[in-house]
Amino acid sequence: MSARHIKSSYILAKFVAKDGSVNYYSRKIQYFFTHKVALPDGQFEHNLAFIQWYQFAKSRYYFSINNDEACNVKLWNTIFYPESWDCIIPVHNILSRFVPVMYKTSDWKNAKEYLAVNPINRKLNIR
């Protein structure tokens, strides 16, 4: 995959929970594909993405300025969950891209590297 495509493969995807709340998860797209289903009413086509899920970090720091939590950078582990059926998502669940940055924290005993996720808002075409 070219460098240009690798930069665009980091995404935030949204899902609506049973209680109606909306959750966002950071992922990395591996590839896109089309799935066609032949039904009695005709053939239907679905655009899907095969993704890898980043694992949750035990401590999800929020970066802040003057104790204001307005900054929406979150930390995730740098490793993925194992591949399974939920690695396939509809493309309409993709909310936006994000800028991945490796962020290290350390204490007296050990250091831990995280993936800092900084969302990129979608551009609006206003005429």
TAJOWO-V840422 format. One record per backbone hydrogen bond with DSSP energy under -0.5 kcal/mol. NH is the residue of the N-H (numbers start at 0). CO is the residue of the C=O. Records with the same first field share a line. If there is no record, write none. Layout:
BEGIN
NH = CO ; CO
END
This chain:
BEGIN
5 = 1
6 = 2
7 = 3
8 = 4 ; 5
9 = 6
10 = 8 ; 26
11 = 95
12 = 24
13 = 92
14 = 22
16 = 14 ; 20
19 = 16
22 = 14 ; 20
24 = 12
26 = 10
27 = 51
28 = 8
29 = 49
30 = 49
32 = 47
34 = 45
36 = 43
38 = 36 ; 41
41 = 38
43 = 36
45 = 34
47 = 32 ; 45
48 = 88
49 = 30
50 = 48 ; 86
51 = 27
53 = 25
54 = 78
56 = 74
59 = 57
60 = 58
62 = 72
64 = 67
67 = 64
68 = 66
70 = 67
73 = 116
75 = 114
76 = 54
77 = 112
80 = 52
86 = 83
87 = 84
88 = 48 ; 86
90 = 46
92 = 89
93 = 90
94 = 11 ; 92
95 = 11
96 = 119
97 = 9
98 = 117
99 = 97
100 = 115
102 = 113
104 = 111
106 = 109
111 = 104
113 = 102
114 = 75
115 = 100 ; 113
116 = 73 ; 114
117 = 98 ; 115
118 = 116
119 = 96
120 = 118
125 = 123
126 = 124
END
